[in-house]
Amino acid sequence: MERCLVPMNAESFFPNNIKAALQNDPPGEWIPSVPVNSIRLHSGYPAPQLVPSKELKEAVTQLLEEEKDLPLHYIGSPRIDTLKDWVRQRQDVRGMYAKNEELLITAGACQAIDLIARIFLDKDAVVVVESPTYMEALEIFQNYTDKILTIPIDKDGLQTEQLAELLAERKKKGLTMPTFLYTIPTFHNPTGTTMTEGRRKQVLELAEEYDFLVLEDDAYGELGFNNNPKTLKSMDSNERVLYVGSLSKVVAPGMRIGWVHATEKFIQALFWFKKDLEHPFAQATMATLLENTDFILRLRNLSETYQKKCQVMLAALEKHLPRNASWFVPEGGYFVWVNIPGVDTEKLLSKATEEGVSFLPGKYFFLNQTEGAEYLRLSFSYESEENIAKGIEKLGNVIVSKL
Ligand SMILES: Cc1ncc(COP(=O)(O)O)c(C=O)c1O
């Protein structure tokens, strides 16, 4: 008997939510292709000499000598609990008191954000984000819903007056209220701004008044040049804040260590969906590294190094950028956000990479990408002070001579 073969249509196997998500731009589309030996002012990577490679190698050796094969099983190493304890103590020091049941270790902040999106969002859910914002978080939210609302940022962070207006208007019109607000209040990516304490209080008051959650992404929160502002989580007496932390920017991004601090009920739901999709070996290695690390000293070194690099970048911008260009002066973190009126920064990037310097065009950080055409993000974290100065000079030359 002849079998009747049905031609496979791969598309038909996807449910509607996945089909819709696949209509969006592919993940990571914003990463520029940069020739080797370019000065890389686009990467949000830590400075190579501040990544503790030697110490991590020693930690791996120590871990395997002490625990043999244990850390190589699914959740074998007792140091997995040690890492959670370390995170809990660090949260304590920063005024965010957590029980173990209120913490979940994740594969970086990104997994934490994705899990949060997974348990709180469906296609009808509304999310509010800052504009501009961290593009990977935008990509994540767009996989779950297209109901994303934006509130602009100024030098003092999220414009809370505008948030208040938006919420009041939606309530009046009977529209769906947001499930959560996603914010990077401290040393923001990409703008480098920090939300004032007054605005932080207002965010928490609005969350209470309009009954939404606040997803606080604190990836850069310990990288202040002079001090680190109080987190929203530490100011939250009503359990509104889902706090996301990360060791990527202060230890090593490739280790993929992040965490969520939230109420026990929320952590339980996140845990349900995370299963064991993580890296127990990386967690045990990180715990061993941290046992041997003076973390406060480490933070001090990072902040001194990044502050100097930032100063070099700001001085070079003053010297080499056209007079109509402007930028926010960051008090920590990795980034300077620049506005150059009349310059399309995507076109600028292709000329700049030809001259051996890269940055990220601003458009990628906006939901509506036409808004970001005259902005660019520069990162001072990765390159040496000398290269930063050279890179900005090259950029200035490209703007003046080639556009
Ligand atoms: C605001 C923000 N959140 C999260 C992350 C990613 O953190 P992780 O490496 O822990 O996933 C980044 C990295 O660039 C970031 O800028």
The ligand as an ORCA input file, in Angstrom:
! r2SCAN-3c Opt
* xyz 0 1
  C      20.527     46.460     32.544
  C      21.098     45.093     32.353
  N      20.495     44.057     32.916
  C      20.970     42.819     32.780
  C      22.096     42.566     32.026
  C      22.558     41.166     31.821
  O      22.948     40.600     33.010
  P      23.379     39.070     33.044
  O      24.697     38.956     32.368
  O      23.461     38.793     34.513
  O      22.326     38.288     32.361
  C      22.760     43.617     31.417
  C      23.946     43.364     30.572
  O      24.320     44.114     29.736
  C      22.239     44.913     31.578
  O      22.818     45.959     30.993
*
